[in-house]
């Protein structure tokens, strides 16, 4: 009897394709159901979960970003959904993409691009000028300060997921036929627990970095009675 090991192709192309297809299908299904809703209709429990989550996420980003929350939310929400599903993908016998630095580096790069473009949207050319403040020769250091989070976020996400995957691999090989019982608590801890924590950290840092690049007037922009649309 073989132990239920995740599919390992040496590089998580198959896992990435499956995860992206899964997210795309769910998004299309939920989107089509939401479009069919009319005023006064009671959404199903399935839709209520998604609507509640997205409304909470919209408010979270809005409270931290301010005026340009509609620009930032789609990028950050995409990061959150993909990272969490990738982190727990080993539960479905997939090779977790986030245990590869090539994948986490791309995710962190996506985060940094989101942060920098948020600054562009909020401040325009003034954002570019901040790279040369307080003096022009500070440009390399200012750029490094923006790149450093890329390195730290890459290593943080990779380290947590890779270490959990390595430990589970050893447990499966040591416990043999009893591996489903022995590995279950560790799957809950590493895949779901640490996977959720790392997703929250990644998203939270992205939102914080983006808010730091946003103009103060935009951060304080909150119209009385304004509703966050799902």
N, C-alpha and C positions, 0 to 999 in steps of 0.2 A: 504494500500500500504506500503510495507516494504522499508526501506531505504537501499541503496546499500552498505552494510557493507562488509569489507573484510572477507574472510573465516578465522575463528580463531579456530584452533584445540588445542589450549593450548601449542602447540609446533609446529614450522613451518616445519614439515617433508614434508607435501604435497607441500608447496611452494618451498622448496629446491629441491625436485624431479622435479617439473615442470620447474624451472629455469635451472637446470642442463641439462634436456632433451632439452629445447629450445636452450641453448648455443651449445650443442652437435650437434643438427640437423643443425643449422645455420653454424657451423664450417665445417661440412661434406659437405654441399651444396656449400659453398664458396670455400672450398679446391678443390672439384671436378671440379668446373668451372675454377679455376685458372690453374689447371693441364692441362686442355684442350686448354688453350691459346697457340698460336704459335707466333713466332716473326713476328711482323707486324700486328697482330690482334688488333682490337680496342675493348677494354673491354666495357661491358655494363655499364650504369650509376650505377647499383646496385653494380657491381664489383669495379668500380672506387672509390666509397665511401669507401669500405673496404680497397682497396689497398692504397689509399691516407692516411687513418687513420693509418694503420700499418706502412707505410713508415715514417710518422711523429713520431709515437711512437718509432720506431727503432732508429731514429736519436736523439730523446730526451734522451733515455737511453744511447746511445753511447756517446753523449756529456758529460754525467755525470759519466759514469762507465768506459769508455775507452775500453781497449782490450777485456774485458770479457763481453761485452754487449750482445753477442749472448747467453750466459748462463743466464743472468739476465732477459732479455726481456720476454721470455715465462712465467716466474713466475709472473712478475709484470703485464703483460698484462692480464693474467688470473684473477688476483686480481681485476684489474680495471673493466673488463667486468662483473664479477660476482657481485661485490659490487654495481655498478651502477644499474644493472638490479634488484638486490635485493632491493635497495633503492626505486625504482619506481614501485615495484611490486604491491603496493596497488592500483595503477591506473587500474590494471587488476583484482581487487577483490581478491588478494592474501594477506596472512598474511606476512608482510615484515620480512624476516629472520633476518635482521640487527637490529631489535628492541629488540633482545634477546642477553643478554650478553654471553650466551653459544656459539652463532654463531660468534659474533664479536671477542670473545677471540680466537677462532680457526683461524679466519682470521688474527688476529694480530700475533698469534703463527706462522702461515705460513709465514708471513712477516719477523719475526725475524729469522726463519730458513733460509729463502732466504738470509738475510743479513749475517748471520754467515757462511753459505756455500760459499758465494761469497768471504769472507775473506780467507776461506780455499783454494778455487780455485786460488786466486790471490797470497797469501803469503805462502801457505802450512803450515808446522809446525810452522812457525814464527807467524802465527795468534794465535795459542794456547799460545805461549809464551807471547803475549800481555796481557793475562788474569792475568799474574803474575808480571806485570811491574807496578811501578818501583821496587817493592819488593814483595816477595812471599806472605806475609801476606795481600797484597792488593787484593788477589784473590776474596774473598767474595764481596768486594765493586765493583770490575770490573764486576763481574757477575750480581750484582744488577743494575749496570748502563746499562747493556744490557737487563735486564728484565723490567726495569721501562718503556721503551717505549711501551712494550706489554700492561701494565696496562693503560697507558694514551691513547693509540690508541683504546683500547677496550671501555673505558668509553666515549671517544669523539664520536665515531661512534654510539654507543648505545644511548647516551644521545640525540643526534640530531634527530635520526630517531624515537625513542620512544616518545619524546616530541611532535614531529609533528603528530604522529599517535594518541596520546592522545587528542591533541587539535582538530583534525579532527573528532574523535569519539564524542566529546562534541558538535561540530557544527552540525553533523548529527542528534543528538538527540534533539537539541534545535530548529533547523529550520524545522524539519519534511519534509513536501512535497516540501519545497523550498530548501532543502539541496543540490540538484545538482547545483543550481545557487550559493548558498552561499559558498559551499565548493570548487568550481572550482578554484578561485584565490589562496586559501590555498594549494590546490593540486599542482598547478603550483609552488608556493613558496617553500613548504616543500618537496614535492616528487621530483620534477624536479630540482628546484634551489638548495636547501640544499643537495639533494641527489648527484648532480653533484659536488658541492663544497667539500663534505665529501669524495667523490671518489678521487678527485684531491689531497686533503690533504693526504689521506692514501697512495696513490701511490707516491706522492712527498716525503713524509717522508721515505718510504721504499727505494727509490732510493738514497736519501741523506745518510741514515744510511749505505747502501751498499757501497757507494762511500767512506765513512769514513773508511771502512774495507779493501779497495782496496789499493794495493801498488801504490806509487806515480808514478813509472815508467809505470805501466799499465794505470794509469789515463791519462798520457801524450801520450799514444800510439795512434797516428792517422797517418796512411799512406797517403801520398799525392795521390790524385786521387782514393782513396778507395771508393767503393760504398756500400751503405747499402742495402742489399738484402731483399726483402719482403719475 
